[in-house]
Amino acid sequence: MNKILKTIRLIEKQIETFRAPAVTQVSWRKDPYLILVSCILSLRTQDKTTTGASARLFKIADSPKKMIKLSTKRIQKIIYPVGFYRNKSKVILELSRKIILDYSGRVPNNLEDLLKLKGVGRKTANLVLGLGYGIPAICVDTHVHRISNRLVWVKTKDPHQTEEALGKIIPRRFWIDLNTALVTFGQNICVPVSPYCSRCYVRKFCRRVGVIKSR
């Protein structure tokens, strides 16, 4: 346990000079709805593109009531070129309507209801809970899954298994910030192919599982 916590602290120190992930930047506005929509936009989309699309969209519609006044074509035009922008425009409109009709215009603050929203999986739901409501939740995306296994914190086959395994070994006080730390680390240092092991702060703690070639 002490080794894992020390590793997390070193990762947090190394990422201090890097730009935070797009959704984390949106979370500074402390609005669960904006975090939710930004999460939708970020799926299979680079952070730079997500940041731009989120800024353009929220300038026009930053609440469910404002969002449903827009047409799918208008949203598509605003968020382009995010990946799957046509489908995402429909998802954003549908979940905005559901939030208004079923939850009085407020994004649900529990996992069960968040998962009832079309297009929302455990990763997005946990990110909304953590960054939007301050409720401890472990959000596992590809970076968190890869790095956790590369460091041999866990030995898991999919993100859901990783979430459960990390929940048993990571103290709750670290849960909310874990995704931001590992995503930033995974985007800049512990990248999927040829990670920058030579300048990694935690290389002495890493077994480099799955690493064939490093820099």
DADAWO-V282171 format. One record per residue. N is the residue number from 1. SS is DSSP state (H for helix, E for strand, - for the rest). D_CENTER is the distance of its C-alpha to the mean C-alpha in whole Angstrom. Layout:
BEGIN
n = <N	N>
ss = <SS	SS>
d_center = <D_CENTER	D_CENTER>
END
This chain:
BEGIN
n = <1	2	3	4	5	6	7	8	9	10	11	12	13	14	15	16	17	18	19	20	21	22	23	24	25	26	27	28	29	30	31	32	33	34	35	36	37	38	39	40	41	42	43	44	45	46	47	48	49	50	51	52	53	54	55	56	57	58	59	60	61	62	63	64	65	66	67	68	69	70	71	72	73	74	75	76	77	78	79	80	81	82	83	84	85	86	87	88	89	90	91	92	93	94	95	96	97	98	99	100	101	102	103	104	105	106	107	108	109	110	111	112	113	114	115	116	117	118	119	120	121	122	123	124	125	126	127	128	129	130	131	132	133	134	135	136	137	138	139	140	141	142	143	144	145	146	147	148	149	150	151	152	153	154	155	156	157	158	159	160	161	162	163	164	165	166	167	168	169	170	171	172	173	174	175	176	177	178	179	180	181	182	183	184	185	186	187	188	189	190	191	192	193	194	195	196	197	198	199	200	201	202	203	204	205	206	207	208	209	210	211	212	213	214	215>
ss = <-	H	H	H	H	H	H	H	H	H	H	H	H	H	H	H	H	-	-	-	-	H	H	H	H	H	H	-	-	-	-	H	H	H	H	H	H	H	H	H	H	H	-	-	-	-	H	H	H	H	H	H	H	H	H	H	H	H	H	H	-	-	-	H	H	H	H	-	-	-	-	H	H	H	H	H	H	H	H	-	-	-	-	-	H	H	H	H	H	H	H	H	H	H	H	H	H	H	H	H	H	H	H	-	-	-	-	-	-	-	H	H	H	H	-	-	-	-	-	-	-	H	H	H	H	H	H	H	H	H	H	H	H	-	-	-	-	-	-	-	-	H	H	H	H	H	H	H	H	H	-	-	-	-	-	-	-	-	H	H	H	H	H	H	H	H	H	H	H	-	-	H	H	H	H	H	H	H	H	H	H	H	H	H	H	H	H	H	-	-	-	-	-	-	-	-	H	H	H	-	-	-	H	H	H	-	-	-	-	-	-	-	-	-	->
d_center = <24	26	25	21	21	23	20	17	20	21	17	16	20	19	16	18	19	16	14	11	8	8	6	8	11	11	11	14	16	15	15	13	14	13	9	10	12	9	6	10	11	8	9	11	12	12	11	14	15	12	13	16	16	14	17	20	19	18	21	23	21	19	20	21	24	24	22	24	27	26	27	24	26	25	22	22	24	21	18	20	19	16	16	17	18	21	19	16	19	21	18	17	21	21	18	20	23	22	21	24	26	25	23	25	23	20	17	17	17	17	15	18	18	15	15	19	17	17	14	12	11	10	7	7	9	9	6	9	11	10	9	12	14	14	15	14	12	10	7	8	7	10	10	10	12	14	15	15	18	19	20	21	20	20	21	19	19	16	13	14	17	15	13	17	18	16	17	20	20	18	19	18	18	15	13	11	10	10	6	7	11	10	8	10	13	12	12	16	17	17	16	17	20	23	21	22	24	27	25	22	23	22	24	27	25	23	25	23	23	23	24	27	27	25	26>
END
